[in-house]
Amino acid sequence: MARLYEYQGKELLKKSNVAIPQGEIVQTPDEARRIAQKIGKPVALKSQIWAGGRGKAGGIRFAETPEEAESVAKELLGSEIKKLKVEKLLVEEKLEIEKEFYVGVIVDASREVRAPVVMFSTEGGVDIESVASEKIAQMVVDVIRGFRLYDALNLAVRLKVPNKYLIPIARSIMGLFQTFKSYDCRIAEINPLILTKDGRVVAGDCRIAIDDSSVYRHPELGIDVARESPTPPTELDRIAWAIEEGDLRGTCYIAQMVSEIKELNYVGYHGIGGGGAILGVDALNRQGLKIANYADTSGNPTAAKVYRAAKVIINQPGIEGYMLGGFIVANQEQWHHAHGIVKALREEIPKRPGFPCVLLLCGNKEKEAIEILKEGTKDLPGRIEIYGSEKVYETEFLAKRMKALILEYRKDRGIKEE
C-alpha cells in the first residue's frame, strides 16, 4: 500500500466534504509563525511522519502564539521522532475536544466477505482493535448497491449518537467512504473524528493508504513508490518499484533493510513466499548473517521480472552472498524463476569470481527448474550450490552453507573475519 501523510489525507477528505481543522503544511519556522498568525488562535504543530503514537513521542506540540509556534517549529523540524526525521509540520488550529469518535473503511479480503467494511465507534483516539465490540457498529458494503447516507446514519443511530449530531457525523462517515472509493484505498481512517466544544464535527487525524496497483490512476497524488514504509523511498526502492510498476504479472517486492553496508556478514536475500521466506531470514540471523534487503517474487512472476529482481539484489554494494530462499513448495511454475536467476547470475558472477550463491527452489516444474539452474551455472566462476524440495525444511543447513561459502570467499580476498 502507498500511505499518504496526514496533510495529504486531509486534503482528500476536504474534497469529499469532510470538515478538517484550519491549517497548512510548513517546512520552516518562519512559515509556522506566519500560518499561526493567519489562523489567529492557539495551534497544534504536528510532525508529518509515517508512524503512530506521534503525540506520546513528542511529535505533536501546541503553541498559544505565533512566536511560540515559531519556537516549537525550530525544535521539531530536523529532529527525529521514532527514528524518523521530521521535515514537514502541519500547523492547524487547536481543537477544544468534547468527544472523540472513530470512522474507518477497510477491504476485508477474507473468503466469506471480499468487500469493503465501514466501521464506526464512539471510542476514538485509540486503536480500534482495543475497543469493545459493543461500541463498534459496522457494515459490509455491497459493491453493486454501494454505501449511502442513510447507511451512515444507521451506524450512528445504532451507537446512540445524540440526534443533533447525527447528520454531521453521518456526513463525515459518508465522506470517508467516498474518499476510500474515489482514490482506490485499501484503508481509510479518521481517528479521532472530533466533536468540538462549539458543536463542530472535524477530522482530527487520518490514515489513508492507496492500493499499490491503483497508483497509476492517481498521478495527482505524486506517489513515487507505491509501498507503505516509514521512511521516504531510497534509490533502491525506486528501482525495485519500477520492476513492479510496469509488470503486474506476479509479485516482485524488494525492501532495503540497510541504507549503507559498512560491515561484514550482509547477504542479498531473495525470498519466495512471505512466511516461508522469513524462516530463511531467521536461520541466517542465527549464523550471524544479516539481510541487506528483503525480497519476494511469488504469484507466478515472469522470468523477466525475476531476472530484474535478482539483478537488483546482487548489485547491492557490500553484500557477501546471494540466497534464493524458496522455503515453500510453491504452486507456481518454477522454471520461470530458474530462467530469470540463470540470466542474472551469468551476467553478474563473472564480475565477482567466487561469489557465494545458495539457491533453493521447490514446487511445480521443480525437476526442470533445477536442471535449468545446474546447466546454466555449471561454467560460472562462483560458489553456487543448488537445492530442491529435499532441503525445503532444512533452513539451518542452508544458512550454514551460506556462512561457509562466505568464509571461503573472504579467504580468497584476503579478508579476515572480524
C-alpha positions in Angstrom: 0.0 0.0 0.0 1.0 3.6 -0.6 0.4 5.5 2.6 -0.3 9.3 2.5 0.8 11.8 5.1 -1.8 13.2 7.3 -2.0 16.5 5.5 -2.4 14.8 2.2 -5.2 12.6 3.5 -7.0 15.6 5.0 -6.8 17.4 1.6 -8.7 14.4 0.1 -11.2 14.3 2.9 -11.9 18.0 2.3 -12.8 17.3 -1.3 -15.4 14.8 0.0 -16.9 17.4 2.2 -15.4 16.2 5.5 -14.7 19.1 7.8 -11.0 19.5 8.7 -9.2 21.9 11.0 -8.0 25.2 9.5 -4.3 24.8 8.8 -1.4 24.4 6.3 1.8 22.5 5.8 5.1 24.2 6.6 8.8 23.4 6.2 10.4 26.4 8.1 9.9 28.0 11.5 9.1 31.3 9.7 6.3 29.6 7.8 5.0 28.2 11.1 4.8 31.6 12.6 3.1 33.0 9.6 0.4 30.3 9.4 -0.2 30.5 13.2 -0.7 34.3 12.8 -3.1 33.6 9.9 -5.2 31.1 12.0 -5.3 33.7 14.8 -5.8 31.2 17.7 -3.8 28.5 19.6 -2.4 25.9 17.2 -1.2 22.4 17.0 2.1 21.6 15.3 2.0 18.0 14.0 5.1 16.2 12.7 4.4 14.7 9.3 5.9 11.2 9.6 4.6 7.7 8.9 4.3 6.5 12.4 1.6 6.1 15.0 1.9 7.4 18.5 3.4 10.7 17.5 1.8 12.6 20.4 3.3 10.4 23.1 6.7 10.6 21.3 6.7 14.4 21.3 5.8 14.8 17.7 2.7 16.9 18.3 3.1 20.1 20.2 0.9 23.1 20.9 1.5 26.9 20.8 -0.5 29.7 22.1 1.1 32.5 20.0 2.7 32.8 16.5 6.1 33.4 18.3 5.7 30.2 20.3 4.7 28.3 17.1 8.0 29.5 15.5 10.0 28.4 18.5 8.3 25.0 18.6 8.8 24.5 14.9 12.6 25.2 15.3 12.7 22.3 17.8 10.6 19.9 15.7 11.9 20.5 12.2 15.1 18.4 11.6 14.5 16.4 14.8 13.9 12.6 14.9 10.6 11.2 16.2 10.6 7.4 16.4 13.9 7.4 14.4 12.2 9.3 11.6 13.4 12.7 10.5 10.8 15.5 10.7 10.9 17.6 7.5 7.3 18.9 7.4 4.8 20.1 10.0 1.1 20.5 9.8 0.2 23.7 11.6 -3.5 23.7 12.3 -6.0 25.2 14.8 -6.0 23.6 18.3 -9.4 21.9 18.8 -11.3 22.0 22.0 -12.4 18.4 22.3 -15.8 17.4 23.6 -16.0 13.8 22.3 -13.9 11.6 20.1 -15.2 9.0 17.6 -13.6 6.6 15.1 -14.5 6.0 11.5 -12.8 3.5 9.2 -13.2 1.7 5.9 -11.1 -1.3 5.1 -11.1 -4.1 2.5 -11.9 -7.4 4.1 -10.3 -9.9 1.7 -11.5 -13.0 3.6 -13.3 -15.6 1.5 -16.5 -15.0 3.4 -16.6 -11.2 2.8 -14.4 -9.9 0.0 -15.8 -6.4 0.2 -15.3 -3.0 1.9 -16.3 -2.8 5.5 -17.3 0.5 7.1 -16.8 0.8 10.9 -17.9 3.5 13.3 -17.2 3.7 17.0 -18.0 6.1 19.8 -14.5 5.4 21.2 -12.0 7.4 19.1 -8.3 8.3 19.7 -7.3 4.7 20.4 -6.6 1.6 18.3 -9.9 0.2 17.1 -8.6 -3.3 18.0 -8.7 -2.4 21.7 -12.4 -1.2 21.6 -15.1 -3.4 23.0 -17.3 -4.9 20.2 -20.5 -3.4 21.6 -19.0 0.1 21.0 -18.4 -0.6 17.3 -21.0 -0.6 14.5 -20.0 -1.9 11.1 -21.5 -2.7 7.7 -20.3 -4.8 4.9 -20.8 -2.8 1.7 -22.4 -4.5 -1.3 -20.2 -3.1 -4.1 -23.1 -3.1 -6.6 -25.5 -1.3 -4.2 -22.9 1.0 -2.7 -22.9 2.9 0.6 -25.5 5.6 1.1 -26.1 8.5 3.6 -28.8 6.6 5.4 -26.4 3.7 5.9 -24.1 6.1 7.7 -27.0 7.4 9.7 -27.9 3.9 10.7 -24.4 3.2 12.0 -24.5 6.3 14.2 -28.0 5.6 15.4 -27.0 2.0 16.5 -24.5 3.5 18.9 -27.0 6.1 20.2 -25.3 9.2 18.9 -27.3 12.3 20.0 -29.8 13.4 17.4 -28.4 16.9 16.9 -25.0 15.4 15.9 -26.4 12.5 13.7 -26.3 14.5 10.4 -22.7 15.9 10.6 -21.3 12.6 11.8 -23.1 10.6 9.1 -21.8 13.1 6.5 -18.3 12.5 7.8 -18.7 8.7 7.6 -20.1 9.1 4.1 -17.3 11.5 3.1 -14.7 9.0 4.3 -16.3 6.2 2.2 -16.4 8.5 -0.9 -12.6 9.2 -0.4 -12.0 5.5 0.0 -13.8 4.7 -3.2 -12.6 7.6 -5.3 -8.9 7.0 -4.6 -8.9 3.2 -4.6 -7.9 2.9 -1.0 -7.0 -0.2 0.9 -7.7 1.5 4.2 -9.1 4.9 5.2 -9.5 6.0 8.8 -10.4 9.2 10.7 -9.2 8.7 14.2 -10.3 10.7 16.0 -13.3 12.2 14.5 -13.7 15.1 16.9 -16.9 16.7 18.3 -15.6 20.1 19.5 -17.0 22.1 22.4 -18.6 24.5 20.0 -20.5 21.7 18.2 -18.4 21.1 15.1 -17.6 17.6 13.8 -14.0 17.7 12.5 -11.4 15.1 11.3 -8.7 15.3 13.9 -6.3 12.9 12.3 -6.5 10.4 9.5 -4.7 7.5 7.9 -5.2 6.8 4.2 -3.4 4.2 2.1 -3.8 3.7 -1.7 -3.8 0.2 -3.3 -0.4 -0.4 -5.0 -1.9 -1.4 -8.3 -4.1 1.7 -8.5 -1.5 4.4 -8.0 -1.2 4.9 -11.8 -4.8 6.1 -11.8 -3.9 9.0 -9.4 -0.9 10.9 -10.7 -2.1 14.0 -8.9 -1.1 12.4 -5.6 2.6 12.4 -6.7 3.4 8.9 -5.3 6.8 7.8 -6.5 6.9 4.4 -4.8 3.6 2.6 -4.0 4.8 0.9 -0.8 3.9 1.6 2.8 7.1 2.5 4.5 8.0 4.6 7.5 10.7 6.4 5.5 10.9 8.2 2.2 11.9 5.8 -0.7 15.6 5.2 -1.3 17.2 4.8 -4.7 16.9 1.0 -4.4 13.2 1.3 -3.5 12.6 3.4 -6.6 14.5 0.9 -8.8 12.6 -2.0 -7.3 9.2 -0.3 -7.7 10.0 0.3 -11.4 10.0 -3.5 -11.8 6.6 -3.9 -10.3 5.0 -0.8 -11.7 5.4 -1.8 -15.3 4.5 -5.5 -15.0 1.7 -6.7 -12.7 2.2 -10.4 -13.6 3.0 -11.9 -10.2 4.7 -10.1 -7.3 8.1 -8.5 -7.1 8.6 -6.9 -3.7 12.0 -5.6 -2.6 12.6 -3.6 0.6 16.0 -2.2 1.5 16.9 -3.1 5.1 20.0 -1.0 5.5 20.9 2.2 3.6 24.6 1.6 3.6 26.6 -1.5 4.4 29.7 -0.7 6.5 30.5 -4.1 7.9 30.7 -7.8 7.0 28.0 -10.5 7.2 25.4 -9.0 4.9 23.6 -11.2 2.4 21.3 -10.3 -0.5 18.1 -12.1 0.2 15.6 -13.3 -2.5 12.6 -15.0 -0.9 9.7 -16.8 -2.5 6.5 -16.8 -0.4 6.4 -14.5 2.6 6.0 -16.8 5.6 8.5 -19.4 4.4 11.0 -16.9 3.3 11.0 -15.4 6.9 12.2 -18.8 8.2 15.3 -18.4 6.0 16.0 -15.0 7.3 15.8 -16.3 10.9 18.2 -19.1 10.1 20.7 -16.7 8.5 20.5 -14.5 11.6 21.3 -17.5 13.8 24.5 -17.9 11.8 25.5 -14.3 12.4 24.4 -13.2 9.0 22.1 -10.2 8.2 20.0 -9.4 5.2 20.7 -6.3 3.2 17.2 -6.5 1.7 14.1 -8.5 1.9 12.6 -9.6 -1.4 9.7 -11.7 -2.5 8.9 -12.9 -6.0 5.8 -15.0 -6.0 2.4 -15.3 -7.6 3.9 -16.8 -10.8 6.0 -13.9 -12.0 7.6 -13.9 -15.4 11.3 -14.9 -15.9 12.0 -11.2 -16.9 10.6 -10.0 -13.6 12.6 -12.5 -11.6 15.7 -11.6 -13.5 15.4 -7.9 -12.8 14.8 -8.6 -9.1 17.9 -10.8 -8.9 20.0 -8.2 -10.6 18.9 -5.5 -8.1 19.6 -7.8 -5.1 23.0 -9.0 -6.3 24.2 -5.5 -7.1 23.8 -4.1 -3.6 27.3 -2.8 -2.6 28.9 -4.6 0.3 26.9 -7.9 0.3 28.9 -11.1 0.6 26.5 -13.6 -0.9 23.1 -14.2 -2.5 20.4 -16.5 -1.2 17.4 -17.6 -3.2 15.1 -18.6 -0.2 12.4 -20.7 -1.7 11.4 -22.2 1.6 8.0 -23.3 0.3 6.8 -26.0 -2.2 5.2 -23.4 -4.4 2.3 -23.9 -6.8 3.9 -21.6 -9.4 5.8 -22.7 -12.4 9.4 -22.6 -11.0 11.2 -22.8 -14.3 10.4 -19.1 -14.8 12.4 -18.4 -11.7 15.2 -20.7 -12.9 15.5 -18.9 -16.3 15.5 -15.5 -14.6 18.0 -16.5 -12.0 20.4 -18.1 -14.5 20.3 -15.0 -16.7 21.1 -12.7 -13.8 23.9 -14.9 -12.5 25.5 -15.3 -15.9 25.7 -11.5 -16.1 26.9 -10.9 -12.6 29.1 -13.8 -11.3 31.9 -13.2 -13.8 32.2 -9.7 -12.3 32.8 -11.1 -8.8 34.6 -14.5 -9.1 33.9 -16.9 -6.2 30.8 -15.0 -5.1 28.6 -17.3 -2.9 25.1 -18.3 -4.0 22.8 -20.7 -2.2 19.7 -21.4 -4.4 16.7 -23.3 -3.0 13.8 -23.7 -5.5 10.8 -26.0 -4.9 7.4 -26.6 -6.4 5.8 -27.1 -9.8 8.3 -28.0 -12.6 10.9 -28.3 -9.9 12.9 -31.1 -11.7 13.1 -28.9 -14.9 13.9 -25.8 -12.9 16.8 -27.5 -11.0 18.1 -28.8 -14.3 18.0 -25.3 -15.8 19.8 -23.9 -12.8 22.5 -26.5 -12.9 23.1 -26.4 -16.6 23.0 -22.6 -16.7 25.5 -22.1 -13.9 27.9 -25.0 -14.2 30.6 -23.0 -16.0 30.4 -19.9 -13.8 33.3 -18.9 -11.6 31.1 -18.6 -8.4 30.4 -20.8 -5.4 27.0 -21.9 -6.4 25.0 -24.6 -4.5 21.6 -25.6 -5.8 18.9 -27.5 -3.7 15.3 -28.6 -4.2 12.5 -29.8 -2.0 14.6 -32.3 -0.2 16.0 -29.4 1.7 12.9 -27.2 2.0 12.7 -27.6 5.8 16.4 -27.5 6.5 16.8 -23.8 7.0 19.7 -24.2 9.4 21.6 -26.4 7.0 21.2 -23.9 4.2 22.2 -21.0 6.4 25.3 -22.8 7.5 26.2 -23.5 3.8 25.8 -19.8 3.1 28.1 -18.9 6.0 30.7 -21.5 5.0 30.8 -20.2 1.4 31.1 -16.6 2.6 34.1 -17.5 4.8 35.8 -19.2 1.8 35.0 -16.1 -0.3 36.7 -13.9 2.3 39.7 -16.1 2.4 40.1 -15.7 -1.4 40.0 -11.9 -1.0 42.3 -11.9 2.0 39.7 -10.6 4.4 39.9 -11.8 8.0 36.7 -12.3 9.9 36.1 -9.6 12.5 
